[in-house]
Amino acid sequence: MSAGAARVGRDGALSLAFRRRGTSTILAASRSILPLQVLAPLALEDVAAVVSMLNPTGGVVGGDRLAIDVDVGPGADACLTTPSASRIYRAAAEPATQVVRLTLGPGASLEWVPDHGIPFAGAAFRQTIEAEVGEGARLVLVDAWAAGRIARNETWRFALLDSALTARDGAGLLVHDRFILPAAVSPTALGFAEAWPYFATVVVIADEGIGRFAEALEDAAPSWDGAAVGLGALPRRGALVRCLADSAPALATALDGIWTLARREVLKRPPLALRKP
C-alpha cells in the first residue's frame, strides 16, 4: 500500500466560503475530504448561513490530520456548529491534529460554536485555531471540552490535550491563548481546571458592544447553576471568557447563555435555536 493510500480517510479537509447576496448570506463554495464534511445550510434565520460540520466516521482517531478553512466575505454572516459533541479516541502512536483557519472580511460576522470535545482515555490531540478579523468584522468563538468520558470514570485520563487560539487584525495581535494538558499534570493544580470536569474558552471580538456584553455577563452568570464564569477584556476589540462546569448540561446552559448575550449585545440578534436533538 502506498503512503498516500494509507492516509485515505485520515487526512481530512474542509473548505467553506460564505458570500453576501442581497440581505442574506449563501454558502458560495464547499469542498471536503473525508473524514470531514458538512450538512446542507439551515434556514434558521434570515441573515446568517448556518452550517453544521461533522465527522461521519464517528470521531477523531490518533494520527488523523484535519484542516478546516472558512472564508467569510465582506458583509457576510455565518454560523458554524456541529451536530453533537466530538469524540477523540485513544492514540496508539502519534496525536491527532486539527488546524482551523478563519478569515473574516470587512464587516463580516462569524459564530464558531461547535459542541464540546470529549477526549477518551489515552487520547492525544493537538488543535490550532487562527482567525484573521477584518475591519468592522465580528467574531464569536467557542472552544469547549470535557475532561473525558465522565460517566465511565475516565476523567483526566487522556494522554495529551493541546489547544491554541490566535486572532489578529490589520493592526496586529488581538489574542493568543493556549492550554497544554499532558497526562502528568494534576487537574487540581492551581491555574488548570481545578478538578472541574468541563471547561471552555469563549472569545468575542467586535468594534462595538463589548462593554455591554461584559456587563450583561456579570449580571447573568450567577444564575447558571453548576458553572463558574469569568471575563477579561482584551487590549483591543474584544473579551475572553473562561467557563468551568460540573456537568455537560451545566456547560451547555452556560455556553448557550454566553452566546445569547454575545448575539444580543454584539451582533444585535435574538438567540439562535440550533434544533439539536
Protein Blocks (a to p, Z undefined) as FASTA:
>chain_A
ZZklmmgokaccdddddddehjbccdfbdcdddfbdcdddddfbfkbccdddddfkopac
ehiacdddddddehiacddddfbdcdddddfkbccdddddddddehiacdddddddddde
hiacdddddddddehiacdddddddebjfknopghkafbdcdddddddfkbcfbdcdddd
dfklcfkbghilnopabdcddddddfehklmmmmmmmmmmmmmghiacdddddfbhpacd
ddddfbfklmmmmmmmmmmmmmmmmnopacddehiZZ
